[in-house]
Amino acid sequence: MTITGIKVAELDDIPEGEGIAVSKEVTGTDDDIALLRDEDGGVYALNDTCTHEVASLAEGWVEDGRVECPLHSSKFCLKTGAVEGMPATKGTVAHRVEVRGGELWLFPNEAP
């Protein structure tokens, strides 16, 4: 059986440098998923909840390959979910996402 992913949004739904959250009810994951669009137009998917305190990474700032949490400015790598700025000390989960003809397809729990 081939897994084709879940269509979760349109590319145009996410302005460059911003993100949106997709409900865990849609994705079947333990956390909501933040779809984040870097200024180069690339789209990335991370667990939405910051690992430092409860805040939505989809509401953070996206630039230079990172998302910055809106609460305490922890930074996470868009590609791997690794911590790149304190106060967070634990990385988050990255998920594979594909752009197909302007649509965003998420592969929950599959590494990018």
N, C-alpha and C positions, 0 to 999 in steps of 0.2 A: 504494500500500500504506500503510495506516494503522499507525503505531507506537503500541502501547498500553502500553508500558512493561513492567517486570518486577515481579511481586509479590514483595516481599522480606521483609515482616514484617507483624505485626499492630500497630496503634497501642498496644494494651495491653502489648506486649512492651517498651516503652520508658517508664520512669517519667519524669515531668517533671523537668527538670534533669539528665538523664543521656543516655547514648547507647549504641548497639550498633554493632558492625562487621559488614559484609556482605562476604564473601569476593570477591575479584576473579574467582575461578572462576565465581561466580554472576553477577556484573555485567558481565564481559567488559571491564573497565577496567584501566588500568595499575597501579592501587593498589586496596586494599580501600576500601570506602565507609563512612564513619561516618554513621549516621542519628542525629540529635541532636534532642532534644525540649526546647524552651525552657519556662520556667515559665508562659508564656501558653498552652501546649499546642501551639504550632506545631512542625512537624517540618521539619528541614532536612537536606540531604545534602552532605557535603564529602569530598574525598579524606581517608583516615584517617591517613596518615602526616604528622606535623608537618614543616614545611619547614625547621626549624632543626636538629633532631636526630631520630633514629629513635624516635618515641614515638607511641602510638595516641591520636588525638583523641577516639575513642569512649570512652576511659577518663578523659577530662578532665571539667571542670566546666562546666555550661551555665547561663548566666544573663545577663540584660540584653542579649539578642541576640548573645551571643558564646560561643565555647567557649575554655576556657583549657587549654592543654597541661599534662598532669600532670607533665612532666619539668622544664621551666624556665619555666613560666607564660607562654609566648607566647599571645597572644589573637588569634582570627580571627573576623571577622564571619560569622554564620550564613547570611546572605542572599547574600553575594557572595564569601566566602572571603578577603577583604582582611585584611591584617595590621592589628590594632588594639592591639597590645602587643608590645614587644620581649621576648626577643632575636631572634625571627624577623624577617627583612627581606623575605621573599618570600611572597606570598599563596598560598593553595591553591585547588583547583578546586571550584567549587560545581556541583551537579547538581540538576535539577528532580526534585521528589518530590511526589506527590499522595496525599491521604487519600481513599479511596473506601470508604464503609461500614465503617470500622474497619480497612481494609487499607491498607498502605503500598505504593505503586507508584513505582518508580524509573525515571527516564529518563536512563540513563548518557550522560555527555558532552553533555547538552542543558542549556543555561543556564537557571536558574530564571526 
